[in-house]
Amino acid sequence: MLADCFSRLPHSRGSLGTQHLWYNERLYFDSVMLLFKKKFLEQIKRGEKTQTIRLWEHRRMKPGQRSYVPGVGYIAITSVEPVELSQLTDADALLDGFPTAETLRTEIHTLYEADARENLTPYRIRFSVYPPQEQQKIAEERQIQKEQKKQCQQKNRDTTQEEFVVQTLDKLLKISETADTENEPRVCNCVAGRATT
């Protein structure tokens, strides 16, 4: 089934380091995306913005994980740490694309309502953008993974259909064995291209 197919898919190695692929139908082929406002995309591409503050119910990312930013490309997550908003410094703000910690906190307050800020945990996420040659390599790897996923899904569907046919023919064979051959129609059982009557 799908789990068997996933177990045969390779880890990514090389200059990107070992990427621990998640053998899960929902997550394996989908890098966790980080969404940014359009005004930050050029800063990220230039390497000027290498940090973001996110409020989560629980940690959603971890160091060493690969993520995807629409409009930018693939990024490597270098650290994920819980942080108090009151403890953010001007140095944090500069890495985040803001001039001061106060302007950074103001932006966070506009994005998250008071209830969310009280019930969610702030995380400081730092990242780096993969260079162009690595972006191309990752894109090619993911295309291969998508093709492998399709093959696994098709194999799963074919196996399910084959099992249904075998079970149906088995039932028909049992009926034919117990039926009165003089009063019941004869049942043809075709298995693997071989016909028996």
Secondary structure, DSSP 8 states (H G I E B T S, - for coil): -HHHHHHTS--B-STT--B-----TTTTT--EE----HHHHHHHHTTS--EEEEEESS----TT-EEEETTTEEEEEEEEEE--GGG--HHHHHHTT-SSHHHHHHHHHHHS-HHHHHHSEEEEEEEEE--HHHHHHHHHHHHHHHHHHHHHHHHHHHHHHHHHHHHHHHHHHHHHHHS-TTTS----EEETTEEE-
